[in-house]
């Protein structure tokens, strides 16, 4: 399962970078939502559950999210962060409600978290600096940038746990 997570991360970044390039090159209005779920710091997870169980929980959460979202949505785990691209759907209350429901369902299935917060980003955006970052950064760098600045860039913020 861990190998699958690594392959999935690489596939996710490849497709996300392709999406960024298409949006930049053609200046197209291809709306999509990008969800970031912060599943807690990996050290906190390890301290709370032990390294083995923390790793198992992260793999199980990846599997749970893949099943819960549509087959056209991209789900990946990078470290203890989960990223979901929801194409052709602006970040709306519908995505917010879906994320909240999925996390609540995961708790009933025995999946645990130290802390969970979700940020929902909507693309394309009117933020010129963010659009510029979309063209200048790699996929991983862009995800790190919006994670770091999520308080000011996210369309919605959710406290999930």
Secondary structure, DSSP 8 states (H G I E B T S, - for coil): -HHHHHHHHHHHHHHHHHHHHHHHHH-----EEEEEEE---HHHHHHHH-HHHHHHHHHHHHHHHHHHS-TTSEEEEETTEEEEEEET--S-HHHHHHHHHHHHHHHHTT---S--EEEEEEES-S-HHHHHHHHHS-HHHHHHHHHHTHHHH-SEEEE--
